[in-house]
Amino acid sequence: MVAYLGWWRTTEVEVAPVRFGCGAGEVPCFECDGTGDWTPFHPDPPPEGVLCVECKGTGRVLISV
């Protein structure tokens, strides 16, 4: 399926969500690529274990399906 991201929902990303059957699906986080670690994107020097802003460190986010 295609997920649309961004402010105007113009960025298309191909995903395979885990469907919950209520209009919601779970996919790997688009920001941290499912790792839950925000350290590569944090300004220098990054502290240890900075959690991803989008997924709060879980590596997964919910989308509408």
mmCIF file of the N, C-alpha and C atoms, coordinates in Angstrom:
data_MODEL
# 
_entry.id   MODEL 
# 
loop_
_atom_site.group_PDB 
_atom_site.id 
_atom_site.type_symbol 
_atom_site.label_atom_id 
_atom_site.label_alt_id 
_atom_site.label_comp_id 
_atom_site.label_asym_id 
_atom_site.label_entity_id 
_atom_site.label_seq_id 
_atom_site.pdbx_PDB_ins_code 
_atom_site.Cartn_x 
_atom_site.Cartn_y 
_atom_site.Cartn_z 
_atom_site.occupancy 
_atom_site.B_iso_or_equiv 
_atom_site.pdbx_formal_charge 
_atom_site.auth_seq_id 
_atom_site.auth_comp_id 
_atom_site.auth_asym_id 
_atom_site.auth_atom_id 
_atom_site.pdbx_PDB_model_num 
ATOM 1   N N  . MET A 1 1  ? 0.847   -1.167 0.000  1.00 0.00 ? 1  MET A N  1 
ATOM 2   C CA . MET A 1 1  ? 0.000   0.000  0.000  1.00 0.00 ? 1  MET A CA 1 
ATOM 3   C C  . MET A 1 1  ? 0.890   1.226  0.000  1.00 0.00 ? 1  MET A C  1 
ATOM 4   N N  . VAL A 1 2  ? 0.338   2.348  -0.398 1.00 0.00 ? 2  VAL A N  1 
ATOM 5   C CA . VAL A 1 2  ? 1.082   3.600  -0.438 1.00 0.00 ? 2  VAL A CA 1 
ATOM 6   C C  . VAL A 1 2  ? 0.615   4.490  0.709  1.00 0.00 ? 2  VAL A C  1 
ATOM 7   N N  . ALA A 1 3  ? 1.572   4.992  1.484  1.00 0.00 ? 3  ALA A N  1 
ATOM 8   C CA . ALA A 1 3  ? 1.281   5.965  2.540  1.00 0.00 ? 3  ALA A CA 1 
ATOM 9   C C  . ALA A 1 3  ? 1.730   7.328  2.034  1.00 0.00 ? 3  ALA A C  1 
ATOM 10  N N  . TYR A 1 4  ? 0.939   8.353  2.332  1.00 0.00 ? 4  TYR A N  1 
ATOM 11  C CA . TYR A 1 4  ? 1.258   9.707  1.895  1.00 0.00 ? 4  TYR A CA 1 
ATOM 12  C C  . TYR A 1 4  ? 1.728   10.503 3.098  1.00 0.00 ? 4  TYR A C  1 
ATOM 13  N N  . LEU A 1 5  ? 2.941   11.063 3.015  1.00 0.00 ? 5  LEU A N  1 
ATOM 14  C CA . LEU A 1 5  ? 3.567   11.782 4.131  1.00 0.00 ? 5  LEU A CA 1 
ATOM 15  C C  . LEU A 1 5  ? 3.773   13.241 3.786  1.00 0.00 ? 5  LEU A C  1 
ATOM 16  N N  . GLY A 1 6  ? 4.084   14.027 4.797  1.00 0.00 ? 6  GLY A N  1 
ATOM 17  C CA . GLY A 1 6  ? 4.396   15.431 4.617  1.00 0.00 ? 6  GLY A CA 1 
ATOM 18  C C  . GLY A 1 6  ? 3.215   16.333 4.913  1.00 0.00 ? 6  GLY A C  1 
ATOM 19  N N  . TRP A 1 7  ? 3.495   17.618 4.947  1.00 0.00 ? 7  TRP A N  1 
ATOM 20  C CA . TRP A 1 7  ? 2.465   18.604 5.281  1.00 0.00 ? 7  TRP A CA 1 
ATOM 21  C C  . TRP A 1 7  ? 1.300   18.545 4.314  1.00 0.00 ? 7  TRP A C  1 
ATOM 22  N N  . TRP A 1 8  ? 1.597   18.457 3.013  1.00 0.00 ? 8  TRP A N  1 
ATOM 23  C CA . TRP A 1 8  ? 0.548   18.427 1.994  1.00 0.00 ? 8  TRP A CA 1 
ATOM 24  C C  . TRP A 1 8  ? 0.235   17.007 1.538  1.00 0.00 ? 8  TRP A C  1 
ATOM 25  N N  . ARG A 1 9  ? 0.823   16.016 2.194  1.00 0.00 ? 9  ARG A N  1 
ATOM 26  C CA . ARG A 1 9  ? 0.619   14.601 1.861  1.00 0.00 ? 9  ARG A CA 1 
ATOM 27  C C  . ARG A 1 9  ? 0.958   14.311 0.401  1.00 0.00 ? 9  ARG A C  1 
ATOM 28  N N  . THR A 1 10 ? 2.130   14.794 -0.027 1.00 0.00 ? 10 THR A N  1 
ATOM 29  C CA . THR A 1 10 ? 2.557   14.600 -1.409 1.00 0.00 ? 10 THR A CA 1 
ATOM 30  C C  . THR A 1 10 ? 3.698   13.596 -1.549 1.00 0.00 ? 10 THR A C  1 
ATOM 31  N N  . THR A 1 11 ? 4.314   13.187 -0.441 1.00 0.00 ? 11 THR A N  1 
ATOM 32  C CA . THR A 1 11 ? 5.406   12.228 -0.496 1.00 0.00 ? 11 THR A CA 1 
ATOM 33  C C  . THR A 1 11 ? 4.832   10.817 -0.372 1.00 0.00 ? 11 THR A C  1 
ATOM 34  N N  . GLU A 1 12 ? 5.025   10.008 -1.396 1.00 0.00 ? 12 GLU A N  1 
ATOM 35  C CA . GLU A 1 12 ? 4.506   8.644  -1.397 1.00 0.00 ? 12 GLU A CA 1 
ATOM 36  C C  . GLU A 1 12 ? 5.561   7.672  -0.901 1.00 0.00 ? 12 GLU A C  1 
ATOM 37  N N  . VAL A 1 13 ? 5.165   6.787  0.033  1.00 0.00 ? 13 VAL A N  1 
ATOM 38  C CA . VAL A 1 13 ? 6.055   5.767  0.572  1.00 0.00 ? 13 VAL A CA 1 
ATOM 39  C C  . VAL A 1 13 ? 5.327   4.433  0.527  1.00 0.00 ? 13 VAL A C  1 
ATOM 40  N N  . GLU A 1 14 ? 5.966   3.432  -0.056 1.00 0.00 ? 14 GLU A N  1 
ATOM 41  C CA . GLU A 1 14 ? 5.384   2.093  -0.124 1.00 0.00 ? 14 GLU A CA 1 
ATOM 42  C C  . GLU A 1 14 ? 5.600   1.383  1.215  1.00 0.00 ? 14 GLU A C  1 
ATOM 43  N N  . VAL A 1 15 ? 4.515   0.916  1.833  1.00 0.00 ? 15 VAL A N  1 
ATOM 44  C CA . VAL A 1 15 ? 4.586   0.242  3.135  1.00 0.00 ? 15 VAL A CA 1 
ATOM 45  C C  . VAL A 1 15 ? 3.725   -1.019 3.125  1.00 0.00 ? 15 VAL A C  1 
ATOM 46  N N  . ALA A 1 16 ? 4.011   -1.900 4.063  1.00 0.00 ? 16 ALA A N  1 
ATOM 47  C CA . ALA A 1 16 ? 3.210   -3.109 4.283  1.00 0.00 ? 16 ALA A CA 1 
ATOM 48  C C  . ALA A 1 16 ? 2.755   -3.094 5.739  1.00 0.00 ? 16 ALA A C  1 
ATOM 49  N N  . PRO A 1 17 ? 1.626   -2.447 6.031  1.00 0.00 ? 17 PRO A N  1 
ATOM 50  C CA . PRO A 1 17 ? 1.212   -2.303 7.421  1.00 0.00 ? 17 PRO A CA 1 
ATOM 51  C C  . PRO A 1 17 ? 0.663   -3.592 8.022  1.00 0.00 ? 17 PRO A C  1 
ATOM 52  N N  . VAL A 1 18 ? 0.794   -3.703 9.339  1.00 0.00 ? 18 VAL A N  1 
ATOM 53  C CA . VAL A 1 18 ? 0.102   -4.731 10.092 1.00 0.00 ? 18 VAL A CA 1 
ATOM 54  C C  . VAL A 1 18 ? -1.273  -4.143 10.381 1.00 0.00 ? 18 VAL A C  1 
ATOM 55  N N  . ARG A 1 19 ? -2.315  -4.723 9.808  1.00 0.00 ? 19 ARG A N  1 
ATOM 56  C CA . ARG A 1 19 ? -3.659  -4.154 9.930  1.00 0.00 ? 19 ARG A CA 1 
ATOM 57  C C  . ARG A 1 19 ? -4.326  -4.598 11.226 1.00 0.00 ? 19 ARG A C  1 
ATOM 58  N N  . PHE A 1 20 ? -4.977  -3.637 11.895 1.00 0.00 ? 20 PHE A N  1 
ATOM 59  C CA . PHE A 1 20 ? -5.687  -3.922 13.136 1.00 0.00 ? 20 PHE A CA 1 
ATOM 60  C C  . PHE A 1 20 ? -7.189  -4.089 12.912 1.00 0.00 ? 20 PHE A C  1 
ATOM 61  N N  . GLY A 1 21 ? -7.673  -3.882 11.696 1.00 0.00 ? 21 GLY A N  1 
ATOM 62  C CA . GLY A 1 21 ? -9.068  -4.103 11.368 1.00 0.00 ? 21 GLY A CA 1 
ATOM 63  C C  . GLY A 1 21 ? -10.015 -2.987 11.766 1.00 0.00 ? 21 GLY A C  1 
ATOM 64  N N  . CYS A 1 22 ? -9.518  -1.884 12.245 1.00 0.00 ? 22 CYS A N  1 
ATOM 65  C CA . CYS A 1 22 ? -10.382 -0.770 12.652 1.00 0.00 ? 22 CYS A CA 1 
ATOM 66  C C  . CYS A 1 22 ? -9.980  0.514  11.931 1.00 0.00 ? 22 CYS A C  1 
ATOM 67  N N  . GLY A 1 23 ? -9.373  0.377  10.752 1.00 0.00 ? 23 GLY A N  1 
ATOM 68  C CA . GLY A 1 23 ? -8.931  1.536  9.998  1.00 0.00 ? 23 GLY A CA 1 
ATOM 69  C C  . GLY A 1 23 ? -7.534  1.993  10.356 1.00 0.00 ? 23 GLY A C  1 
ATOM 70  N N  . ALA A 1 24 ? -6.837  1.216  11.193 1.00 0.00 ? 24 ALA A N  1 
ATOM 71  C CA . ALA A 1 24 ? -5.480  1.573  11.610 1.00 0.00 ? 24 ALA A CA 1 
ATOM 72  C C  . ALA A 1 24 ? -4.517  0.456  11.242 1.00 0.00 ? 24 ALA A C  1 
ATOM 73  N N  . GLY A 1 25 ? -3.296  0.840  10.961 1.00 0.00 ? 25 GLY A N  1 
ATOM 74  C CA . GLY A 1 25 ? -2.235  -0.113 10.672 1.00 0.00 ? 25 GLY A CA 1 
ATOM 75  C C  . GLY A 1 25 ? -0.943  0.360  11.298 1.00 0.00 ? 25 GLY A C  1 
ATOM 76  N N  . GLU A 1 26 ? -0.044  -0.577 11.573 1.00 0.00 ? 26 GLU A N  1 
ATOM 77  C CA . GLU A 1 26 ? 1.234   -0.253 12.208 1.00 0.00 ? 26 GLU A CA 1 
ATOM 78  C C  . GLU A 1 26 ? 2.354   -0.513 11.211 1.00 0.00 ? 26 GLU A C  1 
ATOM 79  N N  . VAL A 1 27 ? 3.271   0.453  11.092 1.00 0.00 ? 27 VAL A N  1 
ATOM 80  C CA . VAL A 1 27 ? 4.403   0.358  10.171 1.00 0.00 ? 27 VAL A CA 1 
ATOM 81  C C  . VAL A 1 27 ? 5.669   0.807  10.890 1.00 0.00 ? 27 VAL A C  1 
ATOM 82  N N  . PRO A 1 28 ? 6.851   0.466  10.343 1.00 0.00 ? 28 PRO A N  1 
ATOM 83  C CA . PRO A 1 28 ? 8.089   0.998  10.919 1.00 0.00 ? 28 PRO A CA 1 
ATOM 84  C C  . PRO A 1 28 ? 8.093   2.524  10.824 1.00 0.00 ? 28 PRO A C  1 
ATOM 85  N N  . CYS A 1 29 ? 8.693   3.176  11.795 1.00 0.00 ? 29 CYS A N  1 
ATOM 86  C CA . CYS A 1 29 ? 8.749   4.631  11.846 1.00 0.00 ? 29 CYS A CA 1 
ATOM 87  C C  . CYS A 1 29 ? 9.436   5.186  10.596 1.00 0.00 ? 29 CYS A C  1 
ATOM 88  N N  . PHE A 1 30 ? 8.853   6.211  10.009 1.00 0.00 ? 30 PHE A N  1 
ATOM 89  C CA . PHE A 1 30 ? 9.410   6.825  8.807  1.00 0.00 ? 30 PHE A CA 1 
ATOM 90  C C  . PHE A 1 30 ? 10.635  7.690  9.123  1.00 0.00 ? 30 PHE A C  1 
ATOM 91  N N  . GLU A 1 31 ? 10.716  8.227  10.324 1.00 0.00 ? 31 GLU A N  1 
ATOM 92  C CA . GLU A 1 31 ? 11.811  9.130  10.693 1.00 0.00 ? 31 GLU A CA 1 
ATOM 93  C C  . GLU A 1 31 ? 13.096  8.374  11.035 1.00 0.00 ? 31 GLU A C  1 
ATOM 94  N N  . CYS A 1 32 ? 13.001  7.353  11.877 1.00 0.00 ? 32 CYS A N  1 
ATOM 95  C CA . CYS A 1 32 ? 14.207  6.639  12.327 1.00 0.00 ? 32 CYS A CA 1 
ATOM 96  C C  . CYS A 1 32 ? 14.390  5.306  11.622 1.00 0.00 ? 32 CYS A C  1 
ATOM 97  N N  . ASP A 1 33 ? 13.525  4.985  10.655 1.00 0.00 ? 33 ASP A N  1 
ATOM 98  C CA . ASP A 1 33 ? 13.580  3.742  9.890  1.00 0.00 ? 33 ASP A CA 1 
ATOM 99  C C  . ASP A 1 33 ? 13.364  2.511  10.778 1.00 0.00 ? 33 ASP A C  1 
ATOM 100 N N  . GLY A 1 34 ? 12.581  2.696  11.847 1.00 0.00 ? 34 GLY A N  1 
ATOM 101 C CA . GLY A 1 34 ? 12.214  1.579  12.703 1.00 0.00 ? 34 GLY A CA 1 
ATOM 102 C C  . GLY A 1 34 ? 13.199  1.222  13.786 1.00 0.00 ? 34 GLY A C  1 
ATOM 103 N N  . THR A 1 35 ? 14.247  2.018  13.973 1.00 0.00 ? 35 THR A N  1 
ATOM 104 C CA . THR A 1 35 ? 15.234  1.696  15.004 1.00 0.00 ? 35 THR A CA 1 
ATOM 105 C C  . THR A 1 35 ? 14.864  2.265  16.364 1.00 0.00 ? 35 THR A C  1 
ATOM 106 N N  . GLY A 1 36 ? 14.116  3.364  16.388 1.00 0.00 ? 36 GLY A N  1 
ATOM 107 C CA . GLY A 1 36 ? 13.772  4.017  17.644 1.00 0.00 ? 36 GLY A CA 1 
ATOM 108 C C  . GLY A 1 36 ? 14.865  4.930  18.156 1.00 0.00 ? 36 GLY A C  1 
ATOM 109 N N  . ASP A 1 37 ? 16.002  4.984  17.461 1.00 0.00 ? 37 ASP A N  1 
ATOM 110 C CA . ASP A 1 37 ? 17.158  5.775  17.885 1.00 0.00 ? 37 ASP A CA 1 
ATOM 111 C C  . ASP A 1 37 ? 17.256  7.048  17.055 1.00 0.00 ? 37 ASP A C  1 
ATOM 112 N N  . TRP A 1 38 ? 17.286  8.184  17.703 1.00 0.00 ? 38 TRP A N  1 
ATOM 113 C CA . TRP A 1 38 ? 17.345  9.482  17.041 1.00 0.00 ? 38 TRP A CA 1 
ATOM 114 C C  . TRP A 1 38 ? 18.775  10.033 17.024 1.00 0.00 ? 38 TRP A C  1 
ATOM 115 N N  . THR A 1 39 ? 19.736  9.293  17.555 1.00 0.00 ? 39 THR A N  1 
ATOM 116 C CA . THR A 1 39 ? 21.117  9.760  17.682 1.00 0.00 ? 39 THR A CA 1 
ATOM 117 C C  . THR A 1 39 ? 21.727  10.225 16.348 1.00 0.00 ? 39 THR A C  1 
ATOM 118 N N  . PRO A 1 40 ? 21.515  9.528  15.214 1.00 0.00 ? 40 PRO A N  1 
ATOM 119 C CA . PRO A 1 40 ? 22.122  9.990  13.958 1.00 0.00 ? 40 PRO A CA 1 
ATOM 120 C C  . PRO A 1 40 ? 21.636  11.361 13.506 1.00 0.00 ? 40 PRO A C  1 
ATOM 121 N N  . PHE A 1 41 ? 20.477  11.801 13.977 1.00 0.00 ? 41 PHE A N  1 
ATOM 122 C CA . PHE A 1 41 ? 19.912  13.073 13.534 1.00 0.00 ? 41 PHE A CA 1 
ATOM 123 C C  . PHE A 1 41 ? 20.093  14.190 14.552 1.00 0.00 ? 41 PHE A C  1 
ATOM 124 N N  . HIS A 1 42 ? 20.647  13.872 15.714 1.00 0.00 ? 42 HIS A N  1 
ATOM 125 C CA . HIS A 1 42 ? 20.801  14.842 16.797 1.00 0.00 ? 42 HIS A CA 1 
ATOM 126 C C  . HIS A 1 42 ? 22.065  15.671 16.571 1.00 0.00 ? 42 HIS A C  1 
ATOM 127 N N  . PRO A 1 43 ? 22.045  16.959 16.937 1.00 0.00 ? 43 PRO A N  1 
ATOM 128 C CA . PRO A 1 43 ? 23.251  17.788 16.768 1.00 0.00 ? 43 PRO A CA 1 
ATOM 129 C C  . PRO A 1 43 ? 24.442  17.239 17.556 1.00 0.00 ? 43 PRO A C  1 
ATOM 130 N N  . ASP A 1 44 ? 25.636  17.561 17.092 1.00 0.00 ? 44 ASP A N  1 
ATOM 131 C CA . ASP A 1 44 ? 26.862  17.092 17.766 1.00 0.00 ? 44 ASP A CA 1 
ATOM 132 C C  . ASP A 1 44 ? 27.068  17.790 19.089 1.00 0.00 ? 44 ASP A C  1 
ATOM 133 N N  . PRO A 1 45 ? 27.625  17.175 20.068 1.00 0.00 ? 45 PRO A N  1 
ATOM 134 C CA . PRO A 1 45 ? 27.750  15.724 20.218 1.00 0.00 ? 45 PRO A CA 1 
ATOM 135 C C  . PRO A 1 45 ? 26.442  15.139 20.729 1.00 0.00 ? 45 PRO A C  1 
ATOM 136 N N  . PRO A 1 46 ? 25.986  14.030 20.146 1.00 0.00 ? 46 PRO A N  1 
ATOM 137 C CA . PRO A 1 46 ? 24.710  13.462 20.597 1.00 0.00 ? 46 PRO A CA 1 
ATOM 138 C C  . PRO A 1 46 ? 24.860  12.718 21.920 1.00 0.00 ? 46 PRO A C  1 
ATOM 139 N N  . PRO A 1 47 ? 23.934  12.907 22.837 1.00 0.00 ? 47 PRO A N  1 
ATOM 140 C CA . PRO A 1 47 ? 23.962  12.105 24.054 1.00 0.00 ? 47 PRO A CA 1 
ATOM 141 C C  . PRO A 1 47 ? 23.556  10.666 23.733 1.00 0.00 ? 47 PRO A C  1 
ATOM 142 N N  . GLU A 1 48 ? 23.857  9.755  24.606 1.00 0.00 ? 48 GLU A N  1 
ATOM 143 C CA . GLU A 1 48 ? 23.528  8.349  24.387 1.00 0.00 ? 48 GLU A CA 1 
ATOM 144 C C  . GLU A 1 48 ? 22.033  8.102  24.517 1.00 0.00 ? 48 GLU A C  1 
ATOM 145 N N  . GLY A 1 49 ? 21.498  7.274  23.639 1.00 0.00 ? 49 GLY A N  1 
ATOM 146 C CA . GLY A 1 49 ? 20.120  6.832  23.752 1.00 0.00 ? 49 GLY A CA 1 
ATOM 147 C C  . GLY A 1 49 ? 19.065  7.889  23.530 1.00 0.00 ? 49 GLY A C  1 
ATOM 148 N N  . VAL A 1 50 ? 19.217  8.746  22.544 1.00 0.00 ? 50 VAL A N  1 
ATOM 149 C CA . VAL A 1 50 ? 18.204  9.753  22.240 1.00 0.00 ? 50 VAL A CA 1 
ATOM 150 C C  . VAL A 1 50 ? 17.055  9.065  21.516 1.00 0.00 ? 50 VAL A C  1 
ATOM 151 N N  . LEU A 1 51 ? 15.836  9.142  22.084 1.00 0.00 ? 51 LEU A N  1 
ATOM 152 C CA . LEU A 1 51 ? 14.682  8.480  21.496 1.00 0.00 ? 51 LEU A CA 1 
ATOM 153 C C  . LEU A 1 51 ? 14.157  9.258  20.301 1.00 0.00 ? 51 LEU A C  1 
ATOM 154 N N  . CYS A 1 52 ? 13.633  8.533  19.334 1.00 0.00 ? 52 CYS A N  1 
ATOM 155 C CA . CYS A 1 52 ? 13.046  9.148  18.147 1.00 0.00 ? 52 CYS A CA 1 
ATOM 156 C C  . CYS A 1 52 ? 11.847  10.004 18.547 1.00 0.00 ? 52 CYS A C  1 
ATOM 157 N N  . VAL A 1 53 ? 11.716  11.152 17.933 1.00 0.00 ? 53 VAL A N  1 
ATOM 158 C CA . VAL A 1 53 ? 10.647  12.088 18.243 1.00 0.00 ? 53 VAL A CA 1 
ATOM 159 C C  . VAL A 1 53 ? 9.287   11.539 17.781 1.00 0.00 ? 53 VAL A C  1 
ATOM 160 N N  . GLU A 1 54 ? 9.238   10.934 16.613 1.00 0.00 ? 54 GLU A N  1 
ATOM 161 C CA . GLU A 1 54 ? 7.975   10.458 16.051 1.00 0.00 ? 54 GLU A CA 1 
ATOM 162 C C  . GLU A 1 54 ? 7.420   9.235  16.768 1.00 0.00 ? 54 GLU A C  1 
ATOM 163 N N  . CYS A 1 55 ? 8.252   8.220  16.980 1.00 0.00 ? 55 CYS A N  1 
ATOM 164 C CA . CYS A 1 55 ? 7.755   6.950  17.521 1.00 0.00 ? 55 CYS A CA 1 
ATOM 165 C C  . CYS A 1 55 ? 8.032   6.794  19.020 1.00 0.00 ? 55 CYS A C  1 
ATOM 166 N N  . LYS A 1 56 ? 8.647   7.781  19.641 1.00 0.00 ? 56 LYS A N  1 
ATOM 167 C CA . LYS A 1 56 ? 8.982   7.749  21.071 1.00 0.00 ? 56 LYS A CA 1 
ATOM 168 C C  . LYS A 1 56 ? 9.861   6.567  21.435 1.00 0.00 ? 56 LYS A C  1 
ATOM 169 N N  . GLY A 1 57 ? 10.709  6.128  20.498 1.00 0.00 ? 57 GLY A N  1 
ATOM 170 C CA . GLY A 1 57 ? 11.651  5.051  20.755 1.00 0.00 ? 57 GLY A CA 1 
ATOM 171 C C  . GLY A 1 57 ? 11.119  3.649  20.490 1.00 0.00 ? 57 GLY A C  1 
ATOM 172 N N  . THR A 1 58 ? 9.871   3.514  20.073 1.00 0.00 ? 58 THR A N  1 
ATOM 173 C CA . THR A 1 58 ? 9.317   2.179  19.828 1.00 0.00 ? 58 THR A CA 1 
ATOM 174 C C  . THR A 1 58 ? 9.688   1.618  18.463 1.00 0.00 ? 58 THR A C  1 
ATOM 175 N N  . GLY A 1 59 ? 9.982   2.495  17.497 1.00 0.00 ? 59 GLY A N  1 
ATOM 176 C CA . GLY A 1 59 ? 10.304  2.052  16.160 1.00 0.00 ? 59 GLY A CA 1 
ATOM 177 C C  . GLY A 1 59 ? 9.090   1.790  15.293 1.00 0.00 ? 59 GLY A C  1 
ATOM 178 N N  . ARG A 1 60 ? 7.884   1.966  15.841 1.00 0.00 ? 60 ARG A N  1 
ATOM 179 C CA . ARG A 1 60 ? 6.634   1.716  15.104 1.00 0.00 ? 60 ARG A CA 1 
ATOM 180 C C  . ARG A 1 60 ? 5.705   2.920  15.218 1.00 0.00 ? 60 ARG A C  1 
ATOM 181 N N  . VAL A 1 61 ? 4.929   3.195  14.171 1.00 0.00 ? 61 VAL A N  1 
ATOM 182 C CA . VAL A 1 61 ? 3.929   4.273  14.188 1.00 0.00 ? 61 VAL A CA 1 
ATOM 183 C C  . VAL A 1 61 ? 2.625   3.740  13.593 1.00 0.00 ? 61 VAL A C  1 
ATOM 184 N N  . LEU A 1 62 ? 1.526   4.389  13.932 1.00 0.00 ? 62 LEU A N  1 
ATOM 185 C CA . LEU A 1 62 ? 0.218   4.030  13.409 1.00 0.00 ? 62 LEU A CA 1 
ATOM 186 C C  . LEU A 1 62 ? -0.128  4.913  12.217 1.00 0.00 ? 62 LEU A C  1 
ATOM 187 N N  . ILE A 1 63 ? -0.769  4.311  11.217 1.00 0.00 ? 63 ILE A N  1 
ATOM 188 C CA . ILE A 1 63 ? -1.238  5.055  10.062 1.00 0.00 ? 63 ILE A CA 1 
ATOM 189 C C  . ILE A 1 63 ? -2.685  4.645  9.783  1.00 0.00 ? 63 ILE A C  1 
ATOM 190 N N  . SER A 1 64 ? -3.388  5.454  9.008  1.00 0.00 ? 64 SER A N  1 
ATOM 191 C CA . SER A 1 64 ? -4.742  5.097  8.559  1.00 0.00 ? 64 SER A CA 1 
ATOM 192 C C  . SER A 1 64 ? -4.634  4.197  7.346  1.00 0.00 ? 64 SER A C  1 
ATOM 193 N N  . VAL A 1 65 ? -5.410  3.129  7.323  1.00 0.00 ? 65 VAL A N  1 
ATOM 194 C CA . VAL A 1 65 ? -5.390  2.207  6.176  1.00 0.00 ? 65 VAL A CA 1 
ATOM 195 C C  . VAL A 1 65 ? -6.759  2.153  5.533  1.00 0.00 ? 65 VAL A C  1 
# 
